[in-house]
Every structure is written in C-alpha cells, then in structure tokens.
Amino acid sequence: DHLREMGISVVLDLPGVGKNLRDHPQVRVIVKEKDAFLLDGTEPRLQVGLRYTATGSHLRNDMFIHPGTSATEEGYDVSGDTKPFGFYVVAALYLAVGSGELKLASVDPHVQPVLDFNFLTEAFDRARLAECVRVIIHMLNDEVFKEIIDERLDPTDADLETDDALDAWIQRRVATSHHVSSTCKMGLVSDGMAVVDGEGKVHGLEGLYVADASIMPDCIRANTNVTAMVIGERIADFLK
C-alpha cells in the first residue's frame, strides 16, 4: 500500500519491508563534576558497562548502563574539549518489545527515509527504562561519587518525585542509540513478515540479497557494528 501511495509499481508484495524497526531506546542522566575533578575529552568514551535483567522481566540481559566521560551540550564534539555538563550515564533498553516503521519520504533514493521509532509505546518498555534510571540515580548517590559529582542536572528532583513525573521525563528525553535494525527481517517464508531467508536472499525473488543489520529479526543485545560486519562477510561467502 505504501509503495502504491508513492506511485511505485509493486513487483512483489512483501509486507514486512520497512516494518519491525528496532533500536535501543536510551535516556541520559547528566551530572556536573566538581571543579577539582579533571575531565579529559580525548579519553575513551566508553570503558565500562553494566548489563542486567530488569526486575520481573522474562528477557535476560535486557538492560544496559554505561557512562560517558565527556558530555556535551549537543551533538558530537571531536575537539577534545568538554562542556560544563561534565559527564552522563546512559540508561538503555537493550531488548524493547515495541517496534517502529521505516517509510519512504520520496521516490528519489537519495532522499533520507522517514524513521518512526515508535519508542516506549509499550508500558513494559517504559517501566523497565524507568527502573534503569532509578538504578543509575541510586549509584550516583553513593559515597564514592561525592568527591566527583557537584550536582545532577538532568533529571531534576522534580522529575524523580513520582513515577508519573519520571515517565514524562523519559518520554521527553528518549533517543536512539543509532542501532537501527530489523526492517527486512530474516525468517521462514511461512512468516508473513519475513523478508529474507537464512542466507539473506529475498523471499520470492531471484538474485536479490540483503546483507546489513536490517535482516536481524530483532535488535541484538549489543552494539550492532560487529554483527553487521559479520552478516556482510557471511552473505558474501554465500554468493561465492
């Protein structure tokens, strides 16, 4: 239907194309460091992480926490200079049950598509991310951080006062982890939403393969970079 709306002829109807968009929704707890604590913006941004299973979750290792040592006001900064925001700690949902959708913005392939992440529409996802934020707040309130942290900038105490307030803050702050995947998922032909088979070949078409993170049935519980490279290498072997 979407292709017809865009005036594109349909060669093969695969309804799963563009559906099932997955990612790792995240929010950041931002703190300001004390003046005596020196931040080096050229140091590795990620050196330690905490993976755990949310309370009551049936999905193992569905959460991930990691710090960043050079929080900036916006975007990415390669100068090595740090901003007054100090550092942040990320709360990331590493296995969301909700999913989004990718649609075309134009028939011109050079125009970026529309990504509807549809983050946190599922109550289960919101509850797990809220718990993760409170875990981070609890850690940052520990004695060991008192010589480092001057103040917490975001979320504020008011944002943490009630579950509803925290939920509202999360919905305002939620962002992508840049791990977009799963819009051409791998699966059996009997799965009406599957797009490719176990070798990356598009169901119902000869000679057409997909070899990137879009064929993951779900977003893996890790950074997608290495897995995407493995997918490319493996499917390249199939084509030899």
C-alpha positions in Angstrom: 0.0 0.0 0.0 2.8 2.4 0.9 4.5 1.8 -2.5 1.3 2.5 -4.3 0.8 5.7 -2.3 4.2 6.8 -3.5 3.4 5.9 -7.1 5.9 3.0 -7.2 5.0 -0.2 -9.1 4.9 -3.3 -6.9 7.0 -6.2 -8.2 6.5 -8.4 -5.2 4.3 -7.8 -2.1 6.4 -8.4 1.0 4.5 -6.6 3.8 7.4 -6.9 6.2 9.7 -4.5 4.3 10.1 -1.4 6.4 8.2 -2.9 9.4 9.6 -4.1 12.7 12.1 -1.3 13.0 14.1 -2.0 16.2 16.7 0.0 18.2 17.9 0.5 21.7 15.9 3.4 23.2 18.0 5.4 25.7 18.0 8.3 28.1 20.9 10.1 29.7 21.4 11.1 33.3 23.6 14.2 33.2 25.7 15.4 36.1 28.2 18.3 36.6 31.6 17.3 38.0 33.4 19.2 40.8 36.0 21.7 39.7 38.8 19.7 41.2 37.9 16.7 39.0 39.6 16.8 35.6 37.8 15.5 32.6 39.9 14.5 29.6 37.8 14.8 26.4 40.3 12.7 24.5 40.0 9.6 26.7 37.9 6.6 25.6 34.3 7.5 25.8 33.2 4.1 27.0 35.3 1.9 29.2 32.9 0.1 31.5 29.2 -1.0 31.3 26.6 -2.8 33.4 24.4 -5.4 31.8 21.5 -6.7 33.8 17.9 -8.1 33.7 15.1 -5.8 34.7 13.0 -6.8 37.7 10.3 -9.2 36.7 11.5 -9.3 33.1 11.3 -12.5 31.1 14.0 -11.2 28.7 17.5 -11.8 30.0 20.1 -9.1 30.0 17.6 -6.6 28.6 19.1 -3.5 30.1 22.5 -1.7 29.8 24.1 1.1 31.7 27.2 2.9 30.7 28.9 6.2 31.5 30.3 8.8 29.1 33.2 10.9 30.2 32.7 14.0 28.1 29.0 15.0 28.0 28.5 17.9 25.6 25.7 20.3 25.1 24.5 18.9 21.8 25.8 16.6 19.1 29.3 15.2 18.9 32.5 17.1 19.6 35.8 15.9 18.3 37.9 18.7 19.7 38.6 17.1 23.0 37.1 20.0 24.9 34.5 19.2 27.5 31.5 21.4 28.2 30.1 22.4 31.6 27.8 19.4 31.6 30.6 17.1 32.9 29.5 13.6 32.2 26.5 11.4 31.7 25.3 7.9 32.4 23.2 6.2 29.8 20.1 4.0 30.6 19.5 1.9 27.6 16.7 -0.6 26.9 18.5 -3.4 25.1 15.5 -5.5 24.2 12.4 -3.4 23.6 9.1 -5.2 22.8 7.8 -2.2 20.9 8.8 -1.6 17.3 8.6 1.1 14.7 8.5 1.6 10.9 10.5 2.9 8.0 8.7 4.7 5.2 9.8 6.5 2.1 9.8 10.2 2.1 10.3 10.5 -1.7 10.7 8.3 -4.8 14.2 9.8 -5.0 16.5 7.1 -3.5 18.9 9.9 -2.4 16.3 11.4 0.0 16.5 10.0 3.5 13.5 7.9 4.5 11.2 8.6 7.4 12.1 6.7 10.6 9.2 6.3 13.0 10.9 4.7 16.0 7.7 4.5 18.0 9.7 4.4 21.2 8.1 3.5 24.5 4.5 2.9 23.4 4.6 -0.3 25.4 4.1 0.0 29.2 6.6 -2.8 29.7 9.3 -0.8 27.9 8.6 2.4 29.9 8.6 0.6 33.2 12.0 -1.1 32.6 13.6 2.1 31.4 12.2 4.0 34.5 13.7 1.3 36.8 17.0 1.7 35.0 17.1 5.4 35.6 16.4 4.9 39.3 19.2 2.3 39.4 21.6 5.0 38.0 20.4 7.6 40.5 20.9 5.2 43.3 24.5 4.5 42.1 25.3 8.2 41.7 24.1 8.9 45.2 26.7 6.5 46.6 29.5 7.9 48.8 32.2 7.0 46.2 30.8 9.7 43.8 30.6 12.5 46.3 34.2 13.7 45.5 33.4 13.7 41.8 29.8 15.0 41.3 28.9 18.6 42.0 25.2 18.3 41.1 22.8 16.3 39.0 21.5 18.4 36.1 19.0 16.0 34.4 16.6 14.6 35.5 15.8 17.0 38.3 14.5 16.1 41.7 11.0 17.1 40.5 11.4 14.7 37.6 12.1 11.9 40.0 9.4 12.8 42.6 6.8 10.4 41.2 6.6 7.5 38.8 4.4 9.7 36.5 6.9 12.5 36.6 9.7 10.2 35.7 7.7 8.6 32.9 7.0 12.1 31.5 10.7 12.9 31.6 11.7 9.7 29.9 9.2 10.3 27.1 10.7 13.8 26.6 14.3 12.6 26.6 14.2 9.2 24.9 16.6 9.0 22.0 18.1 6.5 19.6 21.3 4.5 20.2 21.9 4.5 16.5 21.4 0.8 16.4 18.6 0.8 13.8 17.8 -2.7 12.5 15.3 -5.4 11.6 13.2 -3.7 8.8 13.9 -6.7 6.4 13.9 -9.4 9.0 15.2 -12.9 8.4 12.7 -15.7 8.7 10.8 -18.6 7.2 8.7 -18.0 4.2 5.7 -19.1 6.3 6.2 -16.0 8.4 4.3 -13.4 6.5 6.5 -10.6 7.8 9.8 -12.2 7.0 11.7 -10.6 4.0 14.8 -12.8 3.6 15.8 -16.4 4.2 18.8 -17.7 6.3 21.2 -16.7 3.5 19.9 -13.2 3.1 18.0 -14.0 -0.1 14.8 -12.1 -0.6 11.8 -14.4 -0.5 10.2 -14.8 -3.9 12.9 -13.1 -6.0 15.9 -14.5 -7.7 19.3 -12.8 -7.3 18.3 -10.2 -4.7 20.0 -10.3 -1.3 20.1 -8.1 1.7 23.3 -8.0 3.8 23.1 -5.5 6.6 21.6 -5.0 10.1 18.0 -4.8 8.6 17.9 -8.6 8.4 18.2 -9.1 12.1 14.8 -10.4 13.4 15.3 -8.2 16.5 18.0 -5.8 17.6 20.8 -7.8 19.2 21.6 -7.1 22.9 24.9 -5.4 21.9 26.3 -2.7 19.7 25.2 -3.7 16.1 28.5 -2.8 14.4 30.4 -6.1 14.6 27.3 -8.2 13.9 26.5 -6.1 10.8 30.1 -6.8 9.5 29.7 -10.5 10.2 26.4 -10.5 8.3 28.1 -8.9 5.3 31.0 -11.3 5.4 28.8 -14.4 5.8 26.4 -13.5 2.9 29.4 -12.6 0.7 30.5 -16.2 1.3 27.1 -17.5 0.3 27.4 -15.6 -3.0 30.8 -17.0 -4.0 
